[in-house]
Amino acid sequence: MKWDEIIGQQNLKKQLQNSIKEDRISHAQLYIGKPGYGVLPLALAYASEVICKQSEKCLLQINRLQHPDLHLSFPTINNTTEKKEAISSDYIKQFREFIIEDPYRDINQWYAYINEDKKQGIISVKEIENIIDNLNLKSFEGGYKVQIIWMVETMRVEAANKLLKILEEPPAKTLFILIAEDDKKILPTILSRCQKITVNALENNEISDHLQNRFSLDKETADILAKRADGDWDVACKLIKNNTLQEEFEKYFIRWNRAAVMAPKKPQFLREIVDWSLEISAWGREKQKNFLQFCAETFRQALLQNYESSSLVNNPLTYENFKWDNFSHFVHGKNIEDILEEINNAFFHIERNGSAKIIFLDMGIKLTRFLARKNE
């Protein structure tokens, strides 16, 4: 990965490059930020410069993620048929392909890529033992060996404790780059051993420019998508790719809200919410999470519409001539926090492999109470 291939992050790129030039390379670094902010591309560019300097042959190997001094660890899912504990080397071919295609993608897309989007991956003790074995080997280039651990928050406590030992006493010329979306899920003892590097959201104009160049979008469309992406390139790409899902998501959102509005007066509409939840529970986990994000954003847009901020509204519903203005009056300051909190809770439990049938049914029924609440 080359520095100039990374979207935005100009100040951080200079900071990282200077640390190499000035030989201030911390042996354990923790990059914190959403995948769509460019966390992994930054880590790969840093590793590339540390290992290769200006060697074209070396850079080519790094770009293919095949350099013997670059080691990659990531969440894996055990093979239930073979009944063995999986490690990164079992999935390395797929992971290389996944990252080369797009290094801004998130963990759920990784699970979907290996057809395991209904399971939760981990970084196991066996994985850490494999890391230790690899790093005790001699460097191929005679310089640094770099170990990147992607989504380190999926590491089990036992594995984290084992990693801690090698972070405290690393082999010579060894660089650890840990990547996480949420440092609150990492053991404090691991955090204390790492130099923390925060990767912030991208600027809207940076996302817009890249959308125009990559997808040949007009500036107005690109600006709208960039604003909705909220600094996340991966989200921006999903917004484009999910255009085919937009109508389906609108359909299920409208169906849910119509039933929720009617249920307090006509309890038979609760049956509709039950059927709705059963249908959504059959979707893959990533699609369910995308739908929840769509719902949260649509409720926010409805709130803006209700408070006469329609100039800020980007995504009114259009499916089957839905009465957007009428619907927006049901979303106000007395219920928006509860609505969004309930969606966030559902997202949290889906992410942790909870029962989708129970999660969506519970959320669906609660909305009937929230929408019935008066704005007084």
Secondary structure as GFF3:
##gff-version 3
##sequence-region A 1 376
A	DSSP	three_ten_helix	3	5	.	.	.	ID=ss1
A	DSSP	alpha_helix	10	21	.	.	.	ID=ss2
A	DSSP	beta_strand	28	32	.	.	.	ID=ss3
A	DSSP	three_ten_helix	35	37	.	.	.	ID=ss4
A	DSSP	alpha_helix	39	52	.	.	.	ID=ss5
A	DSSP	alpha_helix	56	63	.	.	.	ID=ss6
A	DSSP	beta_strand	70	73	.	.	.	ID=ss7
A	DSSP	alpha_helix	88	101	.	.	.	ID=ss8
A	DSSP	alpha_helix	107	113	.	.	.	ID=ss9
A	DSSP	alpha_helix	125	135	.	.	.	ID=ss10
A	DSSP	beta_strand	145	150	.	.	.	ID=ss11
A	DSSP	three_ten_helix	152	154	.	.	.	ID=ss12
A	DSSP	alpha_helix	157	168	.	.	.	ID=ss13
A	DSSP	beta_strand	174	180	.	.	.	ID=ss14
A	DSSP	three_ten_helix	183	185	.	.	.	ID=ss15
A	DSSP	alpha_helix	188	192	.	.	.	ID=ss16
A	DSSP	beta_strand	195	198	.	.	.	ID=ss17
A	DSSP	alpha_helix	204	215	.	.	.	ID=ss18
A	DSSP	alpha_helix	219	229	.	.	.	ID=ss19
A	DSSP	alpha_helix	233	241	.	.	.	ID=ss20
A	DSSP	alpha_helix	243	262	.	.	.	ID=ss21
A	DSSP	alpha_helix	269	281	.	.	.	ID=ss22
A	DSSP	alpha_helix	285	306	.	.	.	ID=ss23
A	DSSP	three_ten_helix	310	312	.	.	.	ID=ss24
A	DSSP	three_ten_helix	319	321	.	.	.	ID=ss25
A	DSSP	alpha_helix	324	328	.	.	.	ID=ss26
A	DSSP	alpha_helix	336	351	.	.	.	ID=ss27
A	DSSP	alpha_helix	356	372	.	.	.	ID=ss28
###
